[in-house]
């Protein structure tokens, strides 16, 4: 399911949706999918600290015209009002349309919340219950201006002025007791 495609979600006053008719999603909308799980599905254990801890495979299509590179952020909201960054990746060439399971050497890895090492940080949430993890791919019109240790918050702020589209996928995981 595509989310945040870079356009307003509010229909014009004269559109069919404005008068109670629901229009289908655009056929060529910027989308993010995974062969491992559907949007709203369950993250397989292999991509968590309870399994192999390898990075989640992603595939995207129909990037906006003018895309010069991509960035990927994986986040979770642990419940205390903060955002936790599990994957911070940028500088992905515009010819790339996905990341394979346990992919390495594509783009530049930043540091997640469990730092200090750069790269995918597999979910290992504390506390009981279901946790939701959101992967978002950003289509960028230019390279973000960053330096030093790049965290999720730093990259998120740096890509705001150059983001021309985004697509998200959210999966859930409950740790075994």
PyMOL commands that set and color helices and strands:
alter all, ss='L'
color gray80, all
select helices_A, chain A and resi 16-19+45-47+152-162
alter helices_A, ss='H'
color red, helices_A
select strands_A, chain A and resi 31-33+58-61+69-76+84-93+98-99+108-109+131-140+163-173
alter strands_A, ss='S'
color yellow, strands_A
deselect
rebuild
show_as cartoon
